[in-house]
Amino acid sequence: MVMGAVTSEELQVLRLWTSEVDTRLRRFDYQHYVARAHSVGDRSGRLLAWHVRGEQQRRPIGGIKLDSGTMTNIQAGINDAFQRYYSILHAAQQPPSTEQLTEFFHALPLTRLSAAQQSELDKPIDAEEVQIALQQLAGNKAVVMVSQQSTTAHARGN
């Protein structure tokens, strides 16, 4: 198989492709590490955070398509593209005036509470309501409420 000359555009595409393959391999290595760490019981938050931080540092951006439509894999060009993008994204905009904010909030369709709803909200929350709410948490992860009397009896050894 005879290959012809590779253009710079094709070379950039190949570099991006190899960068993507490298990223996928690193991601697989990371997932394998996490699975292995959990299987042997190593769940240390510091070790995992250290490894994740290292993985993030080893994942450079191999190339980027510029506004002009050309691809670049030069780090300075990539940095400039990100800087331009985020400077435009976070360009200083004039904060809204007080009048604009007032107009906006007055235009919102907010409903008023009825007198019955207001009195219901003003009532103190009792233990039964809290217990019902806790039991309705997803996955039945509700806290078991123990009465003060049984806690005192348990502390005495009864």
Legacy VTK file of the C-alpha trace (Angstrom):
# vtk DataFile Version 3.0
C-alpha trace
ASCII
DATASET POLYDATA
POINTS 158 float
0.000 0.000 0.000
1.501 3.295 -1.090
0.513 6.415 0.755
0.536 9.830 -0.812
1.581 13.038 0.845
-0.472 13.959 3.891
-1.773 17.509 3.985
-1.521 19.598 7.129
-5.312 19.444 7.506
-5.243 15.629 7.374
-2.346 15.623 9.831
-4.349 17.748 12.261
-7.350 15.434 11.912
-5.112 12.423 12.588
-3.638 14.143 15.646
-7.130 14.900 16.942
-8.155 11.300 16.330
-5.115 9.935 18.190
-5.799 12.395 20.991
-9.390 11.085 21.214
-8.143 7.485 21.287
-5.650 8.420 24.000
-8.411 10.114 26.014
-10.635 7.047 25.722
-7.788 4.786 26.851
-7.098 7.022 29.842
-10.818 7.043 30.701
-10.875 3.234 30.496
-7.758 3.051 32.705
-9.430 5.353 35.217
-12.662 3.346 35.250
-10.636 0.153 35.637
-8.723 1.731 38.533
-11.943 2.769 40.287
-13.501 -0.680 39.818
-10.335 -2.355 41.103
-10.077 0.031 44.052
-13.688 -0.643 45.048
-13.322 -4.398 44.613
-10.416 -4.567 47.073
-12.110 -2.186 49.471
-9.845 0.830 48.923
-12.373 3.635 49.229
-10.111 6.322 50.570
-11.418 9.687 49.442
-7.953 11.204 49.389
-6.512 8.509 47.163
-9.382 8.754 44.728
-9.229 12.568 44.687
-5.483 12.398 44.061
-5.972 9.999 41.173
-8.805 12.024 39.632
-6.741 15.201 39.870
-3.860 13.435 38.118
-6.168 12.151 35.386
-7.529 15.625 34.751
-4.032 17.048 34.414
-3.061 14.347 31.925
-6.026 15.084 29.646
-4.870 17.953 27.466
-6.952 19.226 24.579
-5.303 17.901 21.434
-6.871 20.327 18.996
-9.697 22.732 18.418
-11.579 24.194 15.489
-11.066 27.952 15.317
-13.648 30.582 14.375
-12.120 30.708 10.907
-12.955 27.023 10.425
-9.363 25.789 10.512
-8.123 23.189 12.962
-5.197 23.885 15.263
-3.271 21.682 17.632
-0.836 24.359 18.782
-1.292 24.921 22.517
-1.059 28.723 22.222
-3.822 28.725 19.591
-6.001 26.477 21.742
-5.475 28.728 24.761
-6.293 31.839 22.710
-9.480 30.232 21.376
-10.663 29.380 24.896
-9.736 32.819 26.164
-11.675 34.525 23.354
-14.678 32.237 23.852
-14.921 32.801 27.609
-14.186 36.527 27.401
-17.111 36.904 24.975
-19.267 34.605 27.111
-18.547 36.519 30.299
-18.369 39.982 28.739
-19.398 42.675 31.156
-23.045 43.416 30.600
-24.905 46.259 32.184
-26.795 45.028 35.223
-30.539 45.578 34.958
-31.847 48.806 36.442
-34.162 48.902 39.421
-37.029 49.839 37.127
-36.356 46.856 34.857
-36.253 44.509 37.842
-39.474 45.947 39.229
-41.177 45.555 35.842
-39.946 41.980 35.564
-41.153 40.924 39.006
-44.527 42.650 38.626
-45.065 40.855 35.316
-44.593 37.413 36.910
-47.874 35.546 37.355
-47.701 34.918 41.105
-50.753 33.559 42.880
-51.772 34.682 46.340
-52.415 32.297 49.196
-55.917 32.069 50.549
-56.578 32.781 54.228
-56.924 29.033 54.880
-53.578 28.325 53.187
-51.893 31.101 55.169
-53.208 29.769 58.472
-52.111 26.233 57.495
-48.584 27.478 56.826
-48.506 29.455 60.077
-49.286 26.384 62.212
-46.302 24.835 64.014
-44.964 21.585 62.545
-45.657 18.584 64.756
-43.626 15.374 65.086
-46.197 13.295 63.204
-45.871 15.506 60.105
-42.089 15.193 60.231
-42.300 11.414 60.566
-44.675 11.146 57.580
-42.396 13.361 55.479
-39.324 11.303 56.389
-41.075 8.052 55.496
-41.911 9.451 52.073
-38.246 10.038 51.234
-36.975 8.081 48.226
-35.542 4.647 48.902
-37.074 4.371 52.384
-34.045 6.110 53.849
-36.146 7.734 56.553
-34.665 8.375 59.948
-36.235 6.265 62.683
-37.672 8.607 65.263
-36.969 7.456 68.789
-38.957 8.912 71.643
-37.102 10.649 74.480
-38.527 8.124 76.961
-37.112 5.055 75.183
-33.716 6.780 74.756
-33.532 7.490 78.471
-34.541 3.908 79.317
-31.892 2.530 76.931
-29.220 4.751 78.492
-30.088 3.371 81.956
-29.769 -0.184 80.682
-33.475 -1.040 80.943
LINES 1 159
158 0 1 2 3 4 5 6 7 8 9 10 11 12 13 14 15 16 17 18 19 20 21 22 23 24 25 26 27 28 29 30 31 32 33 34 35 36 37 38 39 40 41 42 43 44 45 46 47 48 49 50 51 52 53 54 55 56 57 58 59 60 61 62 63 64 65 66 67 68 69 70 71 72 73 74 75 76 77 78 79 80 81 82 83 84 85 86 87 88 89 90 91 92 93 94 95 96 97 98 99 100 101 102 103 104 105 106 107 108 109 110 111 112 113 114 115 116 117 118 119 120 121 122 123 124 125 126 127 128 129 130 131 132 133 134 135 136 137 138 139 140 141 142 143 144 145 146 147 148 149 150 151 152 153 154 155 156 157
